[in-house]
């Protein structure tokens, strides 16, 4: 899409993630420079909002029409296409509908049943926001973990920083997904005794205009297409943040579907079938790997916290051969067709 240069420009470059105690003292680290080197410098960390902005700006106004402040109320199919009824009134007819509307997909609910049929809760909640760099972080991030809870803070361009809270829970919490005050209260109640800088961050949490809170969940579906409707990204194949490749896999899935639609010369049934055949088994594998990681992502005991951080601190030492790391960190099992050669 000719956007790699812009992605690199917005890359969040952090040299190290320091593991700190509740008092703020450093006792371990994750060498992020070594991580990038192991991946041949083909690793870039970028906010989803930045990625969305880059993609939006790369598409010319003449090729895509955007509608903001509206949503789909109903989807009706007939022999000639799909009629979309809008919440704010009116309707339009299209050849296909592609639902790329995140974990809580409205398109999925309208076509494939309610979310509860497909959601696989991973026993975590995640919250994040950005704020001024009040901790004066330069090239290092910080991670503080206690049983069941973890806080991550890292610097981002513009003299700002990102704050992430990860809460492990043995049950699903009851709250209104559209009520920010309820979500803030969950975060404050869970983390007020964890982090030495909490009193500084508490006020910033309330002020943030990009506050986020949600479950860490996967979506498990036996098929991603129905009639003239297909799902991509979190709507059908969410591997969760535990996969470490959230946005990457979203881009890959969209790439495969787009080219299969082009190559099928208008026969969407063929394109949809090839899309599922090429990508679904790979996503299933990624979801299973994420489920294994979930057991140790935020450990339940101090011993497992120590073990996780000890391994992370020595991950790029001779204890772990580079071949082992490459097999774990890369996607060699997915062979993406060079569709351009088939044109």
Secondary structure, DSSP 8 states (H G I E B T S, - for coil): ---HHHHHHT----SEEEEE-TTS-EEEEEEHHHHHHHTTT------HHHHHHHHHHHS-TTT-----S--EEEEEEETTEEEEEETTS-EEEES-EEE---TT-HHHHHHH--GGGTEEEEEEEEEEEEEE-TT---SEEEEEEETTEEEEEEEETTTEEEEEEEEE-SS-----TT-HHHHHHHHHHHHTTT-TTHHHHHHHHHH-SS-EEEEEEEE--S-SEETTEEE-THHHH---GGGS-HHHHHHHHHHHHHHHHHHTTT-HHHHHHHHHHHHHHHHHHHHHHHHHHHHHHT-SSHHHHHHHHHHHHTTTSTTS-HHHHHHHHS-TT-----GGGG-
